[in-house]
Amino acid sequence: MYQTLASAGGLASGRIPRSLSFGIFPRVLGLALMILVGPLAANPGLAQTPSSDEGRLVESVDIVLANPSADAAANDRVIDAIRRNIGLFRGASFNRAELEIAIARASRQATVASAELEVSSGRSGGVALTINATLSDQILRADRGYLVSGDTKDLPILYDSEGTIIVGKLETLTMLYGNVDAWYGRPDLFLNGNPLASGNMAGSGASGWGEGFIHTGLYGLTPIGDDIYAYGGLSGIVSGSAGTELFTDESRAHFGVEDAYVGLVGGQTYDSGDRLVWNASVGRKRYAIADSMIIGNTASNGDERAALQSNPRWAADMLVLGQLRYNNSLFELFYLDPDELPVVDSRTRMVGLNVETPVGGGFKLGGSYIRVLESGSSYFAQTAPNPTTAKLGRKGLEVFNARIRWDQPNGDFFGNAEFALQRNENFDMHATALAAEIGYQFSEIAWQPVVSYRYAQFSGDDPATARFERWDPLLSGGNGEQWVQGINHFKVFQDSNLIAHRLQLRLRPTPMVELVPQFWVFRADSATNLGGNPALSSLGSKELGYEANLTAKWFISPKVMLQGHVAATFPGDAVKQATSGGADTWWSAMAFLRVAF
């Protein structure tokens, strides 16, 4: 969709805006209390499921034996066998259903009585996985699963017998979301011509809405030969929204198929201990590359599908994926057709390859190549081939991407960097994206704070040149700790023609509570912003704005979580000039309860 799910900006001055006066705080405090207390009163026992972490990078995989034997070598062999069976490594994309199947498969070892997954946040925004295994002295593992035993403790495993494993998925979410002065109090300006806008929408003053979804499905795996397994998944989502949200006040409900895929996986372990795994799948499935700077949002939400902010849908319309993994090195080939909203479907189809490998010393390298085969999407330029304003097609776009990640071995420093270049075979295009982050965890002090700084730049078009330089964000996204840059600001200015500075702190007051404050400074790369929000097509200043937000997460149990945020976004000179000085500070507050059964 055109720049409705986007953001960028810059700090206009060191002064506190007049809109940040004490008069605003009673409204914001009341809004936050209404959102945070309301769900707790309605259902104090529910919260966000672990599936909210799906698609995030795996930062670590630890295997813990609850009752280790006296033989340390035997313990190491069991841990190694479990690790080989699950086949998940650092840097992979987290998929809960597939990992539950792999853990169930690993649990069928004669020496393992049970193995359970524990998910927590990693220090750099990914997930840290712990598999808690209990040893057994049984010679053979009994069949299990809810359909076999009738014991709810077996859930989500429904059936586990002779190598065939079926797991169920059932998760629900309820969210309340509120704004004060959404769209800087000017929805008439920032939503003018937007195909998603209808009826009354959030704007000047306070507004709010509720939304939610139910996601349920079945996933399974069965052996079909020596070291070859067939697997698949089928799920659906029912979603609904009611109230005055960002684009409409129309209540609606929607049902759609989410996952619908089949695949084959196989491999072997050599005498040397090296492991080769191949995997091929086709169908509706989520896909992401690394931290989602290039590809992360392979489906769209909102409009007729409802659930605009809770984002339940991630599966592409079609993903054909081939993977080859040798130990920790990965090679992928893919064909991707994203599941876009019908009203703004660009009919984009792309193919690509992705490689990742560790190189020692805590370093990991990666690279990707993507080519757009078909697309109805166009860019706008003020230069050749048309001397006035030209429409240039996305079809023929090529993306070259390189990235590096570093985690200090046995230390607390970490960092990453990513660079990408875009060109098009049909016209002269040279667009770039650059990101770099450095962070440190104070692991020896209270709350174990993790502080990090990230710089990101996505090129804008220079009308003085004959070539086109505006970056195409493609399917960039993920969550607010990945490439949704600014909780409010992202909705106005996409990851294109943007320079963003982010200072982030991650705090753990208790093992079950995490606080993530962020401070953002947004600035445009170019004063020419054709293709962005029409209200900001030509910028009188490159200072877009800044944002401060706080996200709180309460991991109530392995299956239940509560999350909320409060955010304030202050307009920079570019936004103030576009609104003739009428831009207000945009406040938002949110809370959701999510539970997996």
Summary of the structure (lengths in Angstrom):
residues: 597
radius of gyration: 24.3
end to end distance: 33.7
largest distance: 79.0
contacts: 2097
relative contact order: 0.16
helix: 14%
strand: 47%
